[in-house]
Amino acid sequence: MKRICVWGTSLKKVADEAQVIAFIRIMKSRVPDVEITLFSQYGELVTELMAKEGFKIKTIRTARIGKVIQALAHSDIFVFEGGPFYEDPSQALRCLILFSIAKSFSLPVIAYGATAFYFKTWWGRFLFRNIFERLDAITVREKIAVDIIKDLGVRNNIALFADPRFILEAPSDVSDILIKEGINLEEPLIGVTTRFLHQNVPAWVKRSHSFTDERVENANEVIARVVAYLSEFAQVIIIPMHPSYDEDKEMANVIKKYIQDPSRLKMLSRRYSALEMMGIISQCELLLAGRLGSAVFATVTGTPIVAIAHEPRMVDHMERVGLGNYVFDWKDLRYDDTVAKVKEVWLSRDTIKDQMKSKVKEFKEMAWKNAEIIDEFM
């Protein structure tokens, strides 16, 4: 039996949940009898989640270092999956410790479907350059990640594929959920995902998002006015994808201030599963995406997107799927420009859906091909 240890995705967000489901599906398809151990503080959630998918995996809290060492000692490969590479000191320290333990057992260590933010501190650049230089393989899911890692001076080969979540399929029927949430199935639906930026967000988020109070205030006002405009000709629903549901509620309250008829704006009453969220997005005629994960979900389901980019990864994604004309930098949002593009996408949404189909097929194939890197080490 082959054994894989995995660490990276936090599972604090719906998009992370989808990342784990996709990765485990891919691994099980390549090596059906593989034993997967996921290092996560959300062990019970992961075990329950995977059981629903028909997969049995082991989970160990990262803080239980003795059990982590034991698992790595008996593993065949250690995988950094998704996005553990960012400049939070505690996160960076965990990354270094796990990497060092794995290497002490001469384990192959790879970054799989990795994403990255620009590293802006001297210690972050030093630490992550040394980790990337010593990885046995690096595969990334965005073109911008190649640039970010090479910007560190890393000389290793970096292979570009596609987001593993492209292998997922949305459930065919989420009508019961929509009815329960008060959605009229006979009327067009527009989805919205948001970013709630405020003074208490982590320092690394402020750095990566070029945070200032003035930019936050302007972006919130423009997004709220755009949503108000959308509510004039469709139902608008906020799809909660923050780590905390309360963060989405805060943004909903900001937006409602600008809507003449607040009943036109709804918010899902709770966080649904990742695949259910994907199914809800599939029923939207358009998604105003403030979160990269939601833009990925929309692409998988062929839902037209207008995106608000809070960092370069969103711009990268929209350009790769052929929607580069419909993404705006959050730092200098303008209402007139955004509404003009929203209207353009709305009127041509059927054509855009057709154009997205070939891209989805291409990215799905790339996501499956990424798994070949596992075969090399197993």
C-alpha positions as CSV (number, residue, x, y, z in Angstrom):
1,M,0.0,0.0,0.0
2,K,1.2,3.5,-0.9
3,R,0.9,6.3,1.6
4,I,0.7,10.1,1.1
5,C,0.8,12.8,3.7
6,V,-0.8,16.1,2.7
7,W,-0.8,19.6,4.2
8,G,-1.8,23.0,2.8
9,T,-5.5,23.8,2.6
10,S,-7.0,25.2,5.8
11,L,-10.7,24.3,5.2
12,K,-11.8,27.5,6.7
13,K,-13.5,28.5,3.4
14,V,-15.9,26.7,1.0
15,A,-13.2,27.1,-1.7
16,D,-10.7,25.2,0.5
17,E,-13.3,22.4,0.9
18,A,-13.6,22.0,-2.8
19,Q,-9.8,21.9,-3.1
20,V,-9.6,19.0,-0.7
21,I,-12.4,17.1,-2.4
22,A,-10.7,17.5,-5.8
23,F,-7.3,16.6,-4.7
24,I,-8.4,13.4,-2.9
25,R,-10.6,12.4,-5.9
26,I,-7.6,12.8,-8.2
27,M,-5.3,10.8,-5.9
28,K,-7.8,8.0,-5.4
29,S,-8.2,7.8,-9.2
30,R,-4.5,7.3,-9.7
31,V,-3.8,5.0,-6.8
32,P,-7.1,3.5,-5.6
33,D,-5.7,1.8,-2.5
34,V,-3.6,4.8,-1.5
35,E,-3.7,5.8,2.2
36,I,-4.0,9.5,2.6
37,T,-3.2,11.4,5.8
38,L,-4.2,15.0,5.9
39,F,-2.6,17.3,8.5
40,S,-5.4,19.6,9.5
41,Q,-7.0,21.2,12.6
42,Y,-10.4,20.4,11.1
43,G,-10.0,16.6,11.3
44,E,-13.6,15.7,12.2
45,L,-14.9,18.0,9.4
46,V,-12.6,16.5,6.8
47,T,-13.4,12.9,7.8
48,E,-17.2,13.6,7.6
49,L,-16.7,15.5,4.4
50,M,-14.8,12.7,2.7
51,A,-17.1,10.0,4.0
52,K,-19.9,11.7,2.1
53,E,-17.7,11.5,-1.0
54,G,-17.1,7.8,-0.4
55,F,-13.5,8.3,0.6
56,K,-11.8,7.2,3.8
57,I,-8.8,9.2,4.9
58,K,-6.9,9.8,8.1
59,T,-6.5,13.2,9.7
60,I,-4.0,14.5,12.2
61,R,-4.0,17.9,13.9
62,T,-0.8,19.7,12.8
63,A,0.0,20.6,16.4
64,R,0.3,16.9,17.4
65,I,3.8,16.8,16.2
66,G,4.6,13.3,17.5
67,K,1.8,11.8,15.4
68,V,2.8,14.0,12.4
69,I,6.4,12.7,12.6
70,Q,5.2,9.1,12.8
71,A,3.0,9.6,9.8
72,L,5.7,11.2,7.7
73,A,8.2,8.4,8.7
74,H,5.9,5.8,7.1
75,S,4.9,7.9,4.1
76,D,6.0,7.5,0.5
77,I,5.6,11.2,-0.4
78,F,4.7,14.5,1.3
79,V,2.5,17.0,-0.6
80,F,2.1,20.7,-0.1
81,E,-1.4,21.0,-1.7
82,G,-2.9,24.3,-2.7
83,G,-1.9,27.5,-1.0
84,P,0.2,27.2,2.2
85,F,2.8,29.6,0.9
86,Y,2.2,33.0,2.4
87,E,3.8,35.5,4.7
88,D,2.1,34.8,8.0
89,P,4.8,34.0,10.5
90,S,3.0,31.1,12.2
91,Q,2.1,29.6,8.8
92,A,5.6,30.0,7.5
93,L,7.0,28.3,10.6
94,R,4.6,25.4,10.2
95,C,5.6,25.1,6.5
96,L,9.3,25.0,7.4
97,I,8.9,22.5,10.2
98,L,6.8,20.0,8.2
99,F,9.2,20.4,5.2
100,S,12.3,19.8,7.5
101,I,10.7,16.7,9.1
102,A,9.8,15.2,5.7
103,K,13.3,15.8,4.4
104,S,14.9,14.3,7.5
105,F,13.2,11.0,6.3
106,S,14.4,11.6,2.8
107,L,10.8,11.9,1.6
108,P,10.1,13.4,-1.8
109,V,8.3,16.7,-1.2
110,I,6.3,18.4,-3.9
111,A,4.1,21.4,-4.2
112,Y,0.9,20.3,-6.0
113,G,-1.5,22.7,-7.7
114,A,0.1,25.5,-5.7
115,T,-0.9,29.1,-5.6
116,A,1.1,32.0,-4.2
117,F,1.0,35.6,-3.3
118,Y,4.0,38.0,-3.9
119,F,6.5,37.8,-1.0
120,K,7.2,41.3,0.2
121,T,9.2,40.8,3.4
122,W,12.9,39.9,3.6
123,W,12.3,36.9,5.8
124,G,9.4,35.6,3.7
125,R,11.5,35.8,0.5
126,F,14.5,34.1,2.2
127,L,12.5,31.3,3.8
128,F,10.2,30.4,0.9
129,R,13.1,30.7,-1.6
130,N,14.9,28.0,0.3
131,I,11.9,25.8,0.5
132,F,11.0,26.1,-3.2
133,E,14.6,25.5,-4.1
134,R,14.7,22.2,-2.2
135,L,11.3,20.8,-3.4
136,D,11.4,17.8,-5.6
137,A,8.7,19.1,-7.9
138,I,6.5,22.2,-8.2
139,T,3.2,22.3,-10.1
140,V,1.1,25.5,-10.0
141,R,-2.5,26.2,-11.0
142,E,-2.0,29.9,-12.1
143,K,0.4,31.6,-14.5
144,I,1.0,34.3,-11.9
145,A,2.3,31.7,-9.5
146,V,5.2,30.9,-11.9
147,D,6.1,34.6,-11.9
148,I,5.9,34.9,-8.1
149,I,8.1,31.9,-7.4
150,K,10.6,32.8,-10.1
151,D,10.7,36.4,-8.6
152,L,12.3,34.8,-5.5
153,G,15.2,33.6,-7.6
154,V,14.1,29.9,-7.6
155,R,15.8,27.9,-10.3
156,N,13.7,24.8,-10.1
157,N,11.4,23.8,-13.0
158,I,7.8,25.1,-12.3
159,A,5.1,23.2,-14.2
160,L,1.8,25.1,-15.0
161,F,-1.4,23.1,-15.1
162,A,-4.9,24.1,-14.0
163,D,-6.8,24.3,-10.7
164,P,-7.6,20.8,-9.5
165,R,-11.2,22.0,-8.8
166,F,-11.8,21.9,-12.5
167,I,-12.4,18.1,-12.2
168,L,-15.5,18.7,-10.0
169,E,-19.0,18.6,-11.2
170,A,-21.9,20.7,-9.8
171,P,-25.0,18.7,-8.6
172,S,-27.6,18.8,-11.4
173,D,-30.5,20.0,-9.1
174,V,-30.3,22.5,-6.3
175,S,-33.9,23.7,-6.7
176,D,-34.8,22.6,-3.2
177,I,-32.1,24.7,-1.7
178,L,-33.1,27.8,-3.8
179,I,-36.7,27.4,-2.9
180,K,-35.9,27.1,0.8
181,E,-33.8,30.3,0.5
182,G,-36.8,32.2,-1.0
183,I,-35.5,32.3,-4.6
184,N,-38.2,32.5,-7.3
185,L,-37.1,29.8,-9.8
186,E,-39.0,31.7,-12.6
187,E,-37.0,34.8,-12.3
188,P,-33.3,35.4,-13.4
189,L,-30.7,35.0,-10.6
190,I,-27.4,36.8,-10.2
191,G,-24.8,35.7,-7.6
192,V,-22.4,37.9,-5.7
193,T,-19.4,36.9,-3.7
194,T,-17.6,39.6,-1.6
195,R,-14.4,40.5,0.3
196,F,-14.8,42.0,3.7
197,L,-11.7,44.1,4.2
198,H,-11.3,45.9,7.6
199,Q,-8.7,47.0,10.0
200,N,-8.4,43.6,11.7
201,V,-7.5,41.5,8.7
202,P,-4.1,39.8,9.0
203,A,-1.0,41.9,8.2
204,W,-0.1,39.6,5.2
205,V,-3.6,40.2,3.7
206,K,-3.1,43.9,4.0
207,R,0.2,43.6,2.2
208,S,-1.0,41.3,-0.5
209,H,-4.2,43.4,-1.1
210,S,-2.5,46.8,-0.9
211,F,-5.0,47.8,1.8
212,T,-5.9,51.3,2.7
213,D,-9.0,52.7,4.4
214,E,-9.8,55.0,1.4
215,R,-9.6,52.1,-1.1
216,V,-11.8,49.9,1.1
217,E,-14.5,52.7,1.4
218,N,-14.5,53.4,-2.3
219,A,-14.7,49.7,-3.3
220,N,-17.5,48.9,-0.9
221,E,-19.5,51.9,-2.1
222,V,-19.0,51.0,-5.8
223,I,-19.8,47.3,-5.3
224,A,-22.9,48.2,-3.4
225,R,-24.1,50.5,-6.1
226,V,-23.4,47.9,-8.8
227,V,-25.4,45.3,-6.8
228,A,-28.2,47.8,-6.5
229,Y,-28.2,48.3,-10.3
230,L,-28.3,44.5,-10.8
231,S,-31.2,44.1,-8.4
232,E,-33.4,46.2,-10.8
233,F,-33.6,43.4,-13.4
234,A,-32.8,40.2,-11.5
235,Q,-32.8,38.6,-8.0
236,V,-29.4,39.1,-6.4
237,I,-28.1,36.6,-3.9
238,I,-24.9,36.9,-1.8
239,I,-23.2,33.5,-1.7
240,P,-21.2,33.4,1.6
241,M,-17.6,32.2,1.0
242,H,-15.7,34.0,3.8
243,P,-14.0,32.0,6.6
244,S,-16.7,33.4,8.9
245,Y,-20.4,33.7,7.9
246,D,-20.5,37.0,9.9
247,E,-18.1,38.6,7.5
248,D,-20.5,38.1,4.6
249,K,-23.3,39.5,6.8
250,E,-21.2,42.6,7.4
251,M,-20.8,43.1,3.6
252,A,-24.5,42.4,3.1
253,N,-25.3,45.2,5.5
254,V,-23.1,47.6,3.6
255,I,-24.7,46.7,0.3
256,K,-28.2,47.0,1.5
257,K,-27.7,50.7,2.4
258,Y,-27.6,51.5,-1.4
259,I,-30.6,49.4,-2.5
260,Q,-34.1,51.0,-2.7
261,D,-35.8,47.6,-2.2
262,P,-33.7,45.5,0.2
263,S,-36.0,42.5,-0.5
264,R,-34.3,42.3,-3.9
265,L,-31.1,41.3,-2.2
266,K,-30.9,37.9,-0.4
267,M,-28.2,36.1,1.3
268,L,-27.9,32.3,1.7
269,S,-28.9,31.5,5.3
270,R,-25.9,29.3,5.9
271,R,-22.7,27.9,4.5
272,Y,-23.6,25.0,2.2
273,S,-21.1,22.4,1.0
274,A,-18.7,23.3,-1.7
275,L,-20.5,21.2,-4.3
276,E,-23.9,22.7,-3.3
277,M,-22.4,26.2,-3.6
278,M,-21.1,25.2,-7.1
279,G,-24.6,24.0,-8.0
280,I,-26.1,27.4,-6.8
281,I,-23.7,29.3,-8.9
282,S,-24.6,27.1,-11.9
283,Q,-28.1,28.5,-11.6
284,C,-27.0,32.1,-11.8
285,E,-27.1,34.0,-15.1
286,L,-24.1,36.0,-13.9
287,L,-21.7,36.1,-11.0
288,L,-20.2,39.2,-9.6
289,A,-17.1,37.6,-8.2
290,G,-15.1,39.1,-5.4
291,R,-13.5,35.8,-4.5
292,L,-11.2,33.7,-6.7
293,G,-12.7,30.4,-5.6
294,S,-16.2,31.6,-6.7
295,A,-14.7,32.5,-10.1
296,V,-13.3,29.0,-10.4
297,F,-16.8,27.6,-9.5
298,A,-18.4,29.8,-12.1
299,T,-15.9,28.8,-14.8
300,V,-16.5,25.1,-14.0
301,T,-20.3,25.6,-14.4
302,G,-20.1,27.9,-17.4
303,T,-21.5,30.9,-15.6
304,P,-20.5,34.3,-17.0
305,I,-18.4,36.3,-14.6
306,V,-17.6,40.0,-13.9
307,A,-14.7,39.9,-11.3
308,I,-13.4,42.3,-8.7
309,A,-9.6,41.5,-8.4
310,H,-8.2,42.0,-4.9
311,E,-4.9,40.5,-6.0
312,P,-3.2,39.4,-9.2
313,R,-4.5,35.8,-9.1
314,M,-8.0,36.9,-10.1
315,V,-6.7,38.9,-13.1
316,D,-4.7,35.8,-14.1
317,H,-7.7,33.5,-13.9
318,M,-10.0,35.8,-15.9
319,E,-7.4,36.2,-18.6
320,R,-6.9,32.5,-18.9
321,V,-10.6,31.8,-19.3
322,G,-11.0,34.5,-22.0
323,L,-12.7,37.0,-19.8
324,G,-9.9,39.4,-19.2
325,N,-12.0,42.4,-20.3
326,Y,-14.4,41.8,-17.4
327,V,-12.1,42.1,-14.4
328,F,-11.5,45.2,-12.3
329,D,-8.8,46.1,-9.8
330,W,-10.5,46.7,-6.4
331,K,-8.1,49.6,-5.6
332,D,-9.6,52.0,-8.2
333,L,-13.1,50.8,-8.9
334,R,-15.3,53.2,-10.8
335,Y,-19.1,52.7,-10.9
336,D,-19.7,53.7,-14.5
337,D,-17.0,51.5,-15.9
338,T,-18.1,48.5,-13.8
339,V,-21.8,48.9,-14.7
340,A,-20.9,49.1,-18.4
341,K,-19.1,45.8,-18.3
342,V,-21.8,44.2,-16.2
343,K,-24.4,45.3,-18.7
344,E,-22.3,44.0,-21.6
345,V,-21.9,40.5,-20.0
346,W,-25.6,40.4,-19.1
347,L,-26.6,41.1,-22.7
348,S,-24.2,38.6,-24.2
349,R,-24.3,35.9,-21.5
350,D,-25.5,33.1,-23.7
351,T,-22.6,33.7,-26.1
352,I,-20.1,33.8,-23.2
353,K,-21.5,30.5,-21.8
354,D,-20.7,28.8,-25.2
355,Q,-17.2,30.3,-25.3
356,M,-16.5,29.1,-21.8
357,K,-17.3,25.5,-22.6
358,S,-14.1,24.8,-24.6
359,K,-12.0,26.5,-21.8
360,V,-13.6,24.3,-19.2
361,K,-12.8,21.1,-21.2
362,E,-9.2,22.3,-21.7
363,F,-8.7,23.1,-18.0
364,K,-10.3,19.8,-16.8
365,E,-7.8,17.8,-19.0
366,M,-4.9,19.9,-17.6
367,A,-6.1,19.3,-14.0
368,W,-6.1,15.5,-14.5
369,K,-2.8,15.6,-16.3
370,N,-1.2,17.3,-13.2
371,A,-1.7,14.0,-11.3
372,E,1.0,12.4,-13.4
373,I,3.6,14.1,-11.2
374,I,2.4,11.8,-8.3
375,D,3.1,8.7,-10.5
376,E,6.7,9.8,-10.8
377,F,7.3,9.6,-7.1
378,M,5.0,6.7,-6.2
